């Protein structure tokens, strides 16, 4: 079956996505405060190429050019994130007008080009000033986040199509506070689970406050989700896959959908389970207008040696992640089955890193074109079986700072030469534009 634009509703949202720390640069000007990622990048050995986000793609200074670039792709929306320390340097108290002006220019620039603005409040770059007071491990940060959400609502809320509280809270909690490989670099199991609870609580309380404030935008959260497949049919592998599914998917969706955490996960955590106060779970269960899903691959879970897709001769990206588009169909249908009252879904991130090079002014990223085709097809297949999907957003618009990998992994459909900051649309960008125009 050919993937077809006509198979999707006329009002389907087609977008590209980015995040503030990964593209903006301008890290130390116009009143921006330091984020936990600014501080993390200063530690030796934590970023693969010892780079940082001080310049990144310099999107802050190239905004008009980049907005024209987005519009040229034929999309009807753009997903971006707001840097909390750019708009409120200490995470509380005084607001920074120059920072707020920048996001106003993004929103107004998108609307002037006929594009829907979809904003994310927290794509990981917490103000360092709040981290100095225990960050997401502190219940006070929950309240500061609600204040921040309301500040953004008052300045931009009348013009946003979508507003997402958190991007991938699992990553913040587990990679940032359990494994310590992402900012703020903490390795503490109990702290990680408390952080996950505070992220969900701040999400629920922010939704309540935003609705009371009269928010017009669709309100939601973005989760990174994957089907968990046991490596073998052994009892040990199946049990581990079930628990990991509980920690990645059910922990967040059971809380949001049912107002409770999964019993098997709580039992496995034992003394590391988070402190939950009266009313917390009811707040987390505040209804969503949409659920954002970031999908890259499936997870294959082994109780023995880690499962290696590349060693098995399977297609993998430059991240070593298996190319497994059917997992997206599987995931969407599973959500529809297990959480029938969930709101419509947006695929808020989907894309792949490959080793791209410019030759004669072009980037022939054949593998990425195939990846996007296969995954849009997977969304189409799920929708034809009843999944309620309202949009698809390619990760990412630009090659950018890929967190602990620095600039060594390229996810963009537009190539960035980091020496000159020149943008070159790759074949994948040209394919996406043609697909959106011609339809097949």
N, C-alpha and C positions, 0 to 999 in steps of 0.2 A: 504494500500500500504506500502511495506517495504522500509525504507530509504536505498538507495543503492549508494555506491561509484561510481559504473558504470554509474549512471544517470548523473554524472558530467563530464565535459570535462577532458581529460588527463592533460591539463595544468592548471587546477583549482588550486588556491592557498589554501592550508590547513595549518593553523598556530595556534600558541598560542601567547598571548599578555601579556605585562606587562607595567609598567611605572616606570620611574627613582625614584621618591620620595618614591614610595610604596615598592620598594624592595632593593634599592642599599645600604642604610646605608652609612657608611664612610662619614658622613655629615660634619665632621670638620677636615678632613685630606687631604693631597696632594693638598692643595691650593684651595679647593672648598670654594666659598663664600656662605653666608646664603641666603636661598630662603624665599619667603613669607610664605611658609608652616613651615619652621624651626621656624620663628618668631611667627607664629600663634599658634603653639603647645605650646609655652611658656606661653600663656594666660590661667589663671585658668578657668576650666569649659567648655572649647570649644571642647575638645576631650573626648569622652565618658569614656574611661578608663585612661585618663590623660597621655597617651603615646605620643611618638614622632617618628620621622624617623631617629634618630641618628644611630641605628643599623639596624632596619627593618629586612630584610632577609639576610643581609650581602652579598648580591649578588656581591658587589664590590670586596670582597676578595674570593669569591667562584665561580668566573666567569667560569673557565674551567669545573668544576663539573656541573654547571648549563647548559652550552652549550652542554655537553654530554647528560644531562638529556633531553633537548629539542630534540636533534637528535634521542634519543632512542624512542621517541613517534611516529616516522614515518611521521612527518609533513615535508613540503618542504619549510617553511618560518617561520620567527619570527618577531613579531612587538614589538619594544621597543621604549622608548623615551630617548632623550638626556636632561640632566640637564643643562640648560643654565648657572646657577651659578657655575657649576663644570668646564665648559670649558671657561667661561668668567665671573669671579667672580663679577664684578661690572656691568655687562650687557652692558658695552662699554669699549673701550680701550684695555688694555692688555689681551691676551689669556693665558690660563693655560695649558701648554703642558702635564702635568700629566693627566689632565682631558681628553684632546683630545686623548691621548694615550690609555686611557681606552676604549673609543668608537671605536678606531681603532682596538683594540683587539677583541671587540665584532664583528665588521663587518668582519674582517679577519677570526676570529674563526668560524663564521657562514658559510662563503664561503668555508673554508677548510672542513666543514662537509656537503657540498652540499646544504646549506640552503640559501634562499633569505633573505637579510636584508631589513626590512621595518622600517624606522625611523620616529619618530614624534619630531618636534622641540619644541613644547610647550604643555606639559601635566601638566600645571597649576603651575609649580614651578618657577615663575618669580624671578629673582634676587632681593633681598630685597633692594639693593642700588637703583634700578629703582623705587621701590615702595616708597622709601623715597622722590622721585621726582614726586609723583602722579601716578606712575605705568601706567596701561592701560588707566587711565582717561586722561593721557597726550598724546598729539599728538607726542611728541618727542619719546615716546616709540615705536611708529609705525616705525620710522626710525631706531631706535636701533635694532628692530627685523629683519628688512631687512638686516642690516649689519651682524647680527648673522647668519641668513640663508646663506648668502654668505660665511661667515667664515667656516661653516660646509660643504657647497658645495665644497669649495677648498680643504678641508682636506679629506672628505669621499665620496664626490658625485660621483666619478668615479666607486664606488663599490656598491652603493645602488640600490635596485630594486624599492623601493618606498620611497617617502619623503612627509610627511604630515606636513602642517604648524601648525594647532591648533587641539587639541583634545577637542571637546565639548565646543565651545565658549559660548553657552547658560549657561553652569554651571559656568564658570569663571565670566560672567557678572551678572547672577541672584543670584546664591548661594553665590558668593563672594562679590558682590557689592550692591545687593538689599536686600536679606534676611540676609546677614552677617554671615551665618553659616559655610562658607568655607573661607579660606584665600582670601583676606586680612582682611575680617571681617567688611566690610563697609555696611551700611544700608542707601542707598540713591537712589531713583528710577531714577532720572535724570542722576546721575553718571553711574548707571548700563547700561542704554541705550547708553550713550556715549561710554562706554567701549565696548559694543557689536559692535558698529560701528567701533571703532579703531581696534578691533580684525579682523573684516572682511577686513578693509582697509589694515592692515599690511599683511594679507594673500594675497590679490590681488597684492600688490606691491612686495611682496617677490616672488610670482610666476613669475611676469614680470622680476625681476632681475635675478632669477635663470635661466630662459630660455635664457636671454641675455648672461649669463655666460656659456651656453652650457650644462645645466644639462641633464644627461642621464636618471635619475630615473623618474618614473611616479610621477607626482606632484598632490597633492590634499589636501583636508581638511576632517576632521572627525566630523560629527554631531550626537548628541544624538536625536533620533527621535522616536515618538510613535504615533499610531493612537489615536485621541481624540474622545471619545464616550460620548455623553450626558447621564447622569445618568437616566433621564426620557425624555419623548417626550415634556416636557414643553418648552415654548418659551424661558424662562429664562435659562434653562439648555443648550438648543441648541445654544443660543447666546453666552453663556460663553464658550462653547466648541469651537465654531468658533473663538472667540478671542484668546483663549489659543493655538489653532492650528496656528493662525497667529503669535503669539509670539514665539512659539517653532520651527515651521517648515517653514512657508512661509516667515518669517522675513529673515531667512538665505538663503533659496533657491530662493526666488524671487529676492533678491539682486544679488546672484551669477549667476542666470540663465537669469533674465530679466533686471538687472541693475536698480532695483527700490525696495523700501520698500513697503509693502502692505498698501494701503490707510486706511483700517479700523484700523490697528494697530497704524499708525501715528495719526489718529483722536482720538483714545482712549488715546494716550499718551499726547496729547496737549502740555503743556509747558515742559513736560519731554522728548520730542522727541530730538534726538541728533542733534548737529550742524554738518551739512554736507557741505563740501566745494566743489567748482567746480572741476570736474574730479574724485572725490572720487568714485562715483558709477560706472563709466567706469572702474576704476582700480579693483573694487570688482568683476566686470563681466569678468575679465581675465579668459579664458577657463581653465577648469580642465582636467587632464588626468583620474582622478578617483574621485569618491565620497565615503568616508568611512561612514558607518552607524553603530552606536552602538545601539543595541536594547535589551531591557530587558523585557518590558511588555507594555501593553496599558495604557492609562490614562482614567479614567472615571471621568467626570467633572460634579460637582453638584453646583448649585447656593445656595443650603441650607447646610445641614450637609455634611461634607466630606464623600465620598463614601469609604466604608471599605470592601475589598474583603474577609478578614478573617472572619469578622462578618457574612458574607453571606454564609460561609461554602465552599468558593472556595479555590482551591489549591493556597498556597502562599509560597514564599521563606522565609528565615530567615530575609530578609529585610522587609517583609510584602508585597512584590510585587506579584501581581497575576501572576500565570503561564498561559500565553496566547500566545501560539506559532502561532496561526492563524493570530494574529496581525502583525507578520512579513511578512507573505504572503500578507496581505492586504496593508501594508505599501509599499512594493516593487512594487506592481501593481499600486498603487496610484501615486507613483513617476514616473513610466513609462508613465502613462496617463497624468499627469499634467505638467510634464517636459520632453517632448519626446526627447529633444536634450541633456539631461544629459549624461555624459560619463558613462562607466561601473561602477558598484557598488562593493565595498568589504564590507562584514559584518566584521567590524574591532573589534567589541566586542560583545560577546553574552555569557552569563553564569549566574550562580546563586550562592547565598550564602546559605549554609545549616549548621546545627550544626554537624560537623564531629568529630569523635573520633577514635583514633587508638586502635584497639583490635587485639592482637596476630599478630602485624606487618602489619595489613591490615586496610584499611578504606573503609567500605561498604557504599558508598554514592549513594544508589539506586535512590534517587530522582534526583540527578544531572545527572546520566546516562540517566534517562528518559527525563529530561529537554533538554539535548543536542540532543538526538535522535529526539525529537519532533521539535526542532528548525531547525536542519539540514533538516528534512522532509519539514518544512515550506519553506525553501530556495529552495529545489527541486521542490516543488509545484509551487512556483512563477516562477522559470525558465521554467517550462513546459508550463507556460502561457505567456511566452515572456519576463520576466524580465532578464536584462543583469547583471548577477552577476558573478564576476571573482574570488571571494575568500571568505573564512569563517575562522574567527579567534576566538578561544575560550578565553574568559576572565574567569580565568586567569591561567597562568602557575602555580604560587605559591600562597598559602595563603599569605596575605600581609597587609600592613597598609591601612585600608579602611577609609581614610580621617577622618571625624568627629567621625566615629565609632571606631577609633583606630584599635586594633587587635581583636575586638570582633566579627567580621563578616568574615567568611572564604569563599572566592570565588575560591580558587585554585583547580586545578585537581591534584595538588601535595600538600600534607599536610606538613606544617612547624611546628615543635615543637619549640616554641619561646625561650625555656630555653636552648636547645642544638643546635638549628638551623638545626636539622636533617630533611632531605627531605624524605617523603614517598609517592610514587605515589598512588593515590586513585583508586578505581575501575573505576572511570570515565576516568582517564588517560589510564588505561589498556583497557577500552572499545574503547576509541578514537583510540588507537594504533591498536587494532584489526580491527576496522572499516576501517581504512586507509590501512591496509594490506589485509584483506580478502574481504572487500567491501560491506558487508551487516550487 
